[in-house]
Amino acid sequence: MKLRRRIINLGPVMLISEEQPAQPAVPTQPEGARVACGHCGNTFLWMELRFNTLAKCPHCKKISSVGCALPRRRCCAYIAIGMLCFFIGVGLTVGTQDFARRFHATYVLWAIAYLLGSICLIRACYWGAIRVSYPEHSFA
């Protein structure tokens, strides 16, 4: 005959004394905010206190930004850096044309400047097109 071992998990144990009446255990409400997903529209509980982060919806498993400040800020930053890289690339191209005819390694600098500018502008397009999830404000 096999003996089965059972594990019984007891919640927090409350000591009952004669002076203090026993109080029922109050379930704790989880901290966080209710967020409506930007992709599927379902609501989920977001546990972060900051609204400038990315969230993954538990329903559709897609990533969206919580609040619109983060994507706007990052999109503007990537556009500025990308344009700066393109201006540096144009300046290098115009300024070193005669030097590049003699030393062909200068073309590598041009390519790096244009490549960095292109990558930054592609990232700016990503941040400009990301879906935004908005927190629901309950006034209850």
C-alpha positions as CSV (number, residue, x, y, z in Angstrom):
1,M,0.0,0.0,0.0
2,K,1.4,3.3,-1.1
3,L,1.3,6.3,1.2
4,R,0.5,9.6,-0.5
5,R,2.0,12.7,0.9
6,R,-0.2,15.7,0.6
7,I,0.9,19.3,0.9
8,I,-1.5,21.7,2.5
9,N,-0.7,25.4,2.1
10,L,-2.1,27.5,4.8
11,G,-2.5,31.2,4.4
12,P,-1.1,33.7,6.8
13,V,-1.8,32.4,10.3
14,M,-3.7,34.8,12.5
15,L,-3.3,34.4,16.2
16,I,-6.6,34.9,18.0
17,S,-6.4,36.3,21.5
18,E,-9.2,37.0,23.9
19,E,-8.6,40.7,23.7
20,Q,-8.7,41.1,20.0
21,P,-11.6,39.7,17.9
22,A,-10.6,37.7,14.8
23,Q,-10.8,39.8,11.6
24,P,-11.4,38.2,8.2
25,A,-8.5,38.3,5.8
26,V,-8.9,41.1,3.3
27,P,-7.7,40.2,-0.2
28,T,-5.1,42.7,-1.3
29,Q,-5.8,44.6,-4.5
30,P,-2.8,44.4,-6.9
31,E,-1.1,47.7,-7.6
32,G,-1.0,48.9,-11.2
33,A,-3.1,50.5,-13.9
34,R,-5.7,49.0,-16.3
35,V,-4.4,49.6,-19.8
36,A,-6.4,49.2,-23.1
37,C,-4.2,47.5,-25.7
38,G,-3.5,49.5,-28.8
39,H,-3.8,46.4,-31.1
40,C,-6.7,44.3,-29.9
41,G,-8.5,46.7,-27.5
42,N,-8.6,44.3,-24.6
43,T,-7.8,45.6,-21.1
44,F,-5.0,44.2,-19.0
45,L,-3.3,45.1,-15.8
46,W,0.0,46.9,-16.2
47,M,2.2,46.7,-13.1
48,E,4.7,49.4,-14.0
49,L,4.3,52.8,-12.3
50,R,5.8,54.7,-15.2
51,F,3.8,55.2,-18.4
52,N,6.8,55.6,-20.6
53,T,7.6,52.0,-21.2
54,L,6.7,49.2,-23.6
55,A,4.0,46.7,-22.7
56,K,3.3,43.2,-24.1
57,C,-0.4,42.4,-24.2
58,P,-1.2,39.1,-22.6
59,H,-4.2,38.6,-25.0
60,C,-2.6,39.2,-28.5
61,K,1.1,39.0,-27.4
62,K,1.9,42.2,-29.4
63,I,4.1,45.0,-28.1
64,S,2.8,48.6,-27.7
65,S,3.8,51.7,-25.9
66,V,2.0,52.7,-22.8
67,G,1.4,56.4,-23.3
68,C,2.4,58.5,-26.3
69,A,5.3,60.4,-24.8
70,L,8.0,57.8,-25.2
71,P,7.4,57.1,-29.0
72,R,7.2,60.8,-29.8
73,R,10.4,61.6,-27.9
74,R,12.3,58.7,-29.4
75,C,11.0,59.4,-32.9
76,C,12.2,63.0,-32.7
77,A,15.6,62.0,-31.3
78,Y,16.2,59.4,-34.0
79,I,15.2,61.9,-36.7
80,A,17.6,64.5,-35.3
81,I,20.5,62.0,-35.1
82,G,19.7,60.6,-38.6
83,M,19.6,64.0,-40.2
84,L,22.8,65.0,-38.4
85,C,24.6,61.9,-39.8
86,F,23.3,62.7,-43.3
87,F,24.6,66.2,-43.0
88,I,28.0,65.0,-41.8
89,G,28.0,62.5,-44.7
90,V,27.3,65.3,-47.2
91,G,29.9,67.5,-45.7
92,L,32.5,64.7,-45.8
93,T,31.5,63.9,-49.4
94,V,31.8,67.5,-50.6
95,G,34.9,68.3,-48.4
96,T,37.0,65.3,-49.3
97,Q,36.3,64.7,-53.0
98,D,39.8,65.5,-54.1
99,F,41.4,63.6,-51.2
100,A,39.1,60.6,-51.9
101,R,40.4,60.3,-55.5
102,R,43.9,59.7,-54.2
103,F,43.1,57.7,-51.0
104,H,40.1,55.4,-51.6
105,A,39.7,54.5,-47.9
106,T,37.8,57.8,-47.5
107,Y,34.8,56.2,-49.2
108,V,34.4,54.0,-46.1
109,L,33.8,57.1,-43.9
110,W,31.1,58.3,-46.4
111,A,29.5,54.9,-46.3
112,I,29.5,54.8,-42.5
113,A,27.9,58.2,-42.2
114,Y,25.2,57.4,-44.7
115,L,24.6,54.0,-43.1
116,L,24.2,55.4,-39.6
117,G,21.8,58.1,-40.9
118,S,19.7,55.4,-42.7
119,I,19.6,53.2,-39.6
120,C,18.5,56.1,-37.4
121,L,15.8,57.2,-39.9
122,I,14.5,53.6,-40.1
123,R,14.3,53.5,-36.2
124,A,12.5,56.8,-36.3
125,C,9.9,55.2,-38.6
126,Y,9.5,52.3,-36.2
127,W,8.9,54.6,-33.2
128,G,6.6,56.8,-35.3
129,A,4.4,53.9,-36.3
130,I,4.3,51.9,-33.0
131,R,0.8,51.4,-31.5
132,V,0.0,53.2,-28.3
133,S,-1.9,51.7,-25.4
134,Y,-3.7,54.1,-23.1
135,P,-4.4,53.7,-19.4
136,E,-8.0,53.6,-18.4
137,H,-8.9,56.1,-15.7
138,S,-11.6,54.8,-13.4
139,F,-13.3,57.2,-11.1
140,A,-14.8,54.7,-8.7
